[in-house]
């Protein structure tokens, strides 16, 4: 990684820190591995030492070494920092020995982020590198390496003080044991995965048909064309990504537009600025509202204030009243009806009661007055407040998205990486602060919406829905098949650690509709194109999920076929080794023949055990797969033509 530009992607910070870790006096600072993402076995030549963190050159070499001598037409690489690792992969590969280089003209290489690691990446990065959007990978989660490390981590303490040879032997023995266990478990792992996959495939096919059935044929063809174009060239517009709303007007942009309009009106002699513009007056009122919100947030849930908090609130109240005096002076000019309401309230106030606190003061902006009271000597004041309120709605929807996204990352980081009271407490404080920001943005959105309804009526707020507490949730962008994917990835894995992700996945799997805030266009000027774009994302994502589950079923059936095919081939291979003549002593020759016979018998025994298990499976899905697959039936029946027809991995 040295000398290369460091990404701003959130997940890349850990890699940048590894570059600076102390490695003086160490032969290796860690271990890199390449693991089959489908079956979680370590690839041949798939382990390598890391001299100074997880540098690209190390991982490049290990990846290329693990596929050396294997003819591949399609490779899917899952890596937790694949968004950066892939950028200059072709250029770095040119520095490798010629025999290790991939012919990228003949071999298709696709890249994806492991499912659970992806949540630590930026949204655009997640969408661009999602395994859900890559053809041919089925429902692989890409987290197999992490499950392998869970069994290898205990070895680190034992090997870190070993000499070089002993360490290599220990790691090699552990790897052989791990791979053997994984292979022997295929007899139970594959049918269990098939049961899950068939069930979820049927559900996703039905779900997609519901979405697809509502589309016009021209839209379907257009969107399918976008998907095909993006798969062929990832630089094309991503059909799975929703626009970020940058074209939606913000409060700041509306302020600027109003200020320009007022300057034009002043030049034409249409209004008097009184030393301050109408927009400045309205903005001052909105700022006072926000100041009241900050004070209320400070006081929320606190019956007793610490000295520091009390001093801070006192200062905020003092600043509020200082600005309020200026606001009242302008209000008497621009909004006489409001000034009259202020005087009436003052007269009705009980003199024996203390004056209202800053957070209790009524500001009486145009939206707080009745339609009749809102008639002022300066035309257009309510309309200008309405435009500012629209900007507030847009801004606070974006704030909600941003803060919810940040909170999700913080929760993920705390649950997965922090241990101990100290780190957990710091994270909890930060999460609480972000939660307060979310509540603040929600309160401002609701207030702005109420004000806009008061100014323009309910029909003016069709584009902005009422915000409910259940709309502000964190599982809105989780895939609806997350629970099934979690179950699929956990089949055949060891360990009794309960994944905290499973609960979140279970909740999200029941939530089949995204919260509207994630597809909200942000303003009444949003045309139908923005709605169409949101539906397109839903359609494309539903189609991708359906296609991946169909692929998963096909892959699992093919894997079951190849397992039996390989075992039959391997038994024959051992028998051929038994017949090979070697120039060795007779007693050695007998020992070699006996070993070859033993291995052939063991392999056939495993094959029979798998066959019997699959034929007598309690699941109809497995039995149907066995009965309907002609080649699989031929292999089970013992026909060697299917085995002799090609290499075991063909």
Secondary structure, DSSP 8 states (H G I E B T S, - for coil): -TTS-----GGGHHHHHHTTS--TT-S-SEEEEEE-TTT--EEEEEEEEESSSS-HHHHHHHHHHHTTT---SEEEEE-TTHHHHTTTHHHHHTTS-GGG---TTTSEEEEEB-TTGGGGS-HHHHHHTBGGGSTT-TT--S-HHHHHHHHHHHHHHHHTTS-HHHHHHHHHHHHHHHHHHHHHTHHHHHHHHHHHHHHHHHHHHHHHHHHHTTS-HHHHHHHHHHHHHHHH-TTS--TT-----TTS--HHHHHHHHHHHHHHHHHTT----TTS-HHHHHHHHHHHHHHHHHHHHHHTT-SS--HHHHHHHHHHHHHHHHHHHHHHHHHHHH-HHHHHHHHHHHHHS-TTS----GGG-----GGGS-TTTT--SSTTHHHHHHHHHHHHHHHHHHHHHHHHHHHHHHHHHHHHH--SHHHHHHHHHHHHHHHHHHHHHHHHHHHHHHHHHHHH-GGGGTTS----GGGS-S-TTS-TTHHHHHHHHHTT-------HHHHHHHHHHH--S--GGGT---STT--HHHHHHHHHHHHHHHHHHHHHHHHHHHHHHHHHHHHHHHHHHHHHHHHHHHH---SS-HHHHHHHHHHHHHHHHHHHHHHHHHHHHHHT-S-HHHHHHHHH-HHHHHHHTT-SHHHHTS-TT-
